[in-house]
Amino acid sequence: MRPGAVLQAVRIFREQGGILRTTQAIDLGIHPRVLYQMRDTGLVAQLSRGVYRLKSLPALGQPDLVTVALRVPRAVLCLVSALSLHDITTEIPHEVQIALPRGTKSPVLDQPPVRVFRFSGVALTQGIQVIVMGGVKVRVYGPEKTVADCFRFRNKLGLGVAIEALHLCITRRRSQPADLLRYARVCRVEKVMLPYLQARQ
């Protein structure tokens, strides 16, 4: 192993925001042996299979979400995971819930636990926001879209989760009824959601 290879690898990690997948690291010129040496000596931490992060960086607030964003780039955080990120639920996520297009293969991750929900059409593409976490772009549905999604998947999540999310979206995020109804139409739950929205007014 040539001298300075580890220092050069650290520099590459820093230039890329401190987190790399194995394939990215190799494409950028880091030899696999160097990468594994960095892991074994504690220079990088393995977040998940094939995902490494410089240990010298400040701790990630949401390492599971960053890992999923790196491992499953097409995924959009949804439902309870999105509610938690937007602080409009009292539920504690025990898995990362993601939306993927119908017909795509489900990801296989050793960590963290992931639950896939299938979306299609405008329900898949509308209301996506991008949040940068630890230098990684994480795709997530916005608060109003997430509330509508919770009403759509109320049979899987429980109606109480959706009603609480609606209440907190209005009180904490100051969401407007028109925005909530727009996404209710996108998700085809306007008739279900409207009575609960009217009760809040």
C-alpha positions as CSV (number, residue, x, y, z in Angstrom):
1,M,0.0,0.0,0.0
2,R,1.6,3.3,-1.1
3,P,2.3,5.9,1.6
4,G,-0.3,8.6,1.9
5,A,-3.1,6.5,0.5
6,V,-5.1,6.8,3.7
7,L,-4.6,10.5,3.9
8,Q,-5.7,10.9,0.3
9,A,-8.7,8.7,1.1
10,V,-9.6,10.9,4.0
11,R,-9.4,14.0,1.8
12,I,-11.7,12.3,-0.8
13,F,-14.2,11.5,2.0
14,R,-14.2,15.1,3.2
15,E,-14.6,16.4,-0.4
16,Q,-17.7,14.2,-0.8
17,G,-19.3,15.3,2.5
18,G,-17.8,12.6,4.7
19,I,-20.1,9.7,3.6
20,L,-19.4,7.2,0.8
21,R,-20.7,4.0,-0.5
22,T,-18.1,1.4,-1.3
23,T,-18.7,1.7,-5.1
24,Q,-18.4,5.5,-4.9
25,A,-15.2,5.2,-2.9
26,I,-13.6,2.9,-5.5
27,D,-14.8,5.1,-8.4
28,L,-13.1,8.0,-6.7
29,G,-9.8,6.2,-6.5
30,I,-9.9,4.7,-3.0
31,H,-8.5,1.1,-3.1
32,P,-10.8,-1.4,-1.2
33,R,-7.8,-2.4,1.0
34,V,-7.4,1.2,2.1
35,L,-11.1,1.5,2.8
36,Y,-11.1,-1.6,5.0
37,Q,-8.0,-0.4,6.7
38,M,-9.7,2.8,7.6
39,R,-12.7,0.8,8.9
40,D,-10.5,-1.5,11.0
41,T,-8.4,1.4,12.5
42,G,-11.5,3.4,13.3
43,L,-11.1,6.2,10.8
44,V,-14.5,5.5,9.3
45,A,-17.6,3.9,10.8
46,Q,-19.7,1.5,8.8
47,L,-23.3,2.8,8.9
48,S,-24.7,-0.1,6.9
49,R,-23.4,-2.7,4.5
50,G,-21.4,-0.8,2.0
51,V,-21.9,2.7,3.6
52,Y,-19.0,4.4,5.4
53,R,-18.7,7.7,7.2
54,L,-15.7,9.6,8.6
55,K,-15.7,9.2,12.4
56,S,-14.2,12.7,12.9
57,L,-17.4,14.4,11.7
58,P,-20.0,15.5,14.1
59,A,-22.5,12.8,15.0
60,L,-25.5,12.4,12.7
61,G,-28.8,13.3,14.2
62,Q,-30.7,10.7,12.1
63,P,-28.2,8.1,10.9
64,D,-30.9,5.6,9.8
65,L,-32.5,8.1,7.5
66,V,-29.1,9.0,5.9
67,T,-28.3,5.4,5.5
68,V,-31.5,4.7,3.7
69,A,-31.1,7.8,1.5
70,L,-27.7,6.5,0.4
71,R,-28.6,2.9,-0.1
72,V,-32.0,3.5,-1.7
73,P,-31.7,6.8,-3.7
74,R,-35.2,6.4,-5.3
75,A,-36.9,6.2,-1.9
76,V,-39.0,9.0,-0.4
77,L,-39.4,9.0,3.4
78,C,-43.1,8.8,4.1
79,L,-45.8,8.2,6.7
80,V,-44.6,7.9,10.3
81,S,-40.9,8.5,9.3
82,A,-41.9,11.7,7.6
83,L,-44.3,12.7,10.4
84,S,-41.4,12.3,12.9
85,L,-39.0,14.3,10.8
86,H,-41.6,17.2,10.6
87,D,-42.4,16.9,14.3
88,I,-46.1,16.3,13.7
89,T,-46.6,13.0,15.6
90,T,-46.1,11.5,19.0
91,E,-45.4,8.1,17.5
92,I,-41.8,6.8,17.8
93,P,-40.6,5.3,14.5
94,H,-39.3,1.7,14.9
95,E,-38.6,1.4,11.2
96,V,-37.8,3.7,8.3
97,Q,-40.9,3.9,6.1
98,I,-40.3,4.7,2.5
99,A,-42.3,5.1,-0.7
100,L,-41.2,3.4,-3.8
101,P,-42.8,3.1,-7.3
102,R,-45.0,0.1,-7.9
103,G,-43.2,-2.7,-9.6
104,T,-39.7,-1.8,-8.2
105,K,-37.8,-4.4,-6.2
106,S,-37.8,-4.0,-2.4
107,P,-34.4,-3.1,-1.0
108,V,-32.5,-5.5,1.2
109,L,-30.8,-3.8,4.1
110,D,-29.2,-5.4,7.2
111,Q,-29.7,-2.1,9.1
112,P,-31.9,-0.1,9.7
113,P,-35.3,-2.0,9.4
114,V,-37.2,-0.6,6.4
115,R,-40.8,-0.9,5.5
116,V,-41.8,-0.2,1.9
117,F,-45.1,1.4,0.8
118,R,-46.0,1.4,-2.9
119,F,-47.0,4.7,-4.5
120,S,-47.8,5.5,-8.1
121,G,-48.7,8.5,-10.3
122,V,-49.1,11.9,-8.7
123,A,-49.3,10.3,-5.3
124,L,-45.7,9.2,-5.8
125,T,-44.3,12.4,-7.4
126,Q,-46.1,15.3,-5.7
127,G,-45.1,17.0,-2.4
128,I,-41.5,15.8,-2.3
129,Q,-39.0,17.9,-0.4
130,V,-35.2,17.5,-0.2
131,I,-33.5,18.0,3.2
132,V,-29.7,17.8,3.6
133,M,-28.6,15.8,6.6
134,G,-24.9,15.3,7.2
135,G,-24.2,16.4,3.7
136,V,-26.6,13.8,2.2
137,K,-29.7,14.7,0.3
138,V,-32.7,13.0,1.9
139,R,-36.0,13.0,0.0
140,V,-39.2,13.2,2.2
141,Y,-42.8,14.1,1.6
142,G,-43.8,17.5,3.0
143,P,-46.0,17.8,6.1
144,E,-49.3,18.3,4.2
145,K,-48.7,15.5,1.7
146,T,-47.7,13.2,4.6
147,V,-50.9,13.9,6.4
148,A,-52.9,13.0,3.3
149,D,-50.8,9.8,2.9
150,C,-51.6,8.8,6.5
151,F,-55.3,9.1,5.8
152,R,-54.8,7.0,2.7
153,F,-52.9,4.3,4.7
154,R,-55.1,4.6,7.8
155,N,-56.0,0.9,7.7
156,K,-52.3,0.1,8.1
157,L,-51.3,2.9,10.5
158,G,-54.5,3.5,12.4
159,L,-56.9,6.4,12.0
160,G,-55.7,7.9,15.2
161,V,-52.2,8.5,13.7
162,A,-53.7,10.4,10.8
163,I,-56.0,12.5,13.0
164,E,-53.2,13.5,15.3
165,A,-51.0,14.3,12.4
166,L,-53.7,16.6,10.9
167,H,-54.1,18.4,14.3
168,L,-50.3,18.9,14.8
169,C,-49.8,19.9,11.2
170,I,-52.2,22.8,11.7
171,T,-51.1,23.8,15.2
172,R,-47.3,23.3,14.8
173,R,-46.7,23.9,11.1
174,R,-49.5,26.4,10.6
175,S,-50.6,24.5,7.6
176,Q,-53.5,26.0,5.6
177,P,-56.6,24.0,4.9
178,A,-56.3,24.6,1.2
179,D,-52.9,23.0,1.1
180,L,-54.1,20.0,3.1
181,L,-57.1,19.6,0.8
182,R,-54.9,19.8,-2.3
183,Y,-52.9,16.8,-1.2
184,A,-56.1,15.0,0.0
185,R,-57.3,15.2,-3.6
186,V,-53.9,14.0,-4.9
187,C,-54.2,11.0,-2.5
188,R,-58.0,10.6,-3.2
189,V,-58.9,10.9,0.5
190,E,-60.7,14.3,0.4
191,K,-64.1,12.8,1.6
192,V,-62.4,11.0,4.4
193,M,-60.3,13.9,5.6
194,L,-62.7,16.8,5.1
195,P,-64.9,16.1,8.2
196,Y,-61.8,16.1,10.5
197,L,-60.5,19.2,8.8
198,Q,-63.8,21.0,9.2
199,A,-63.9,20.0,12.9
200,R,-60.6,21.9,13.4
201,Q,-62.0,25.2,12.0
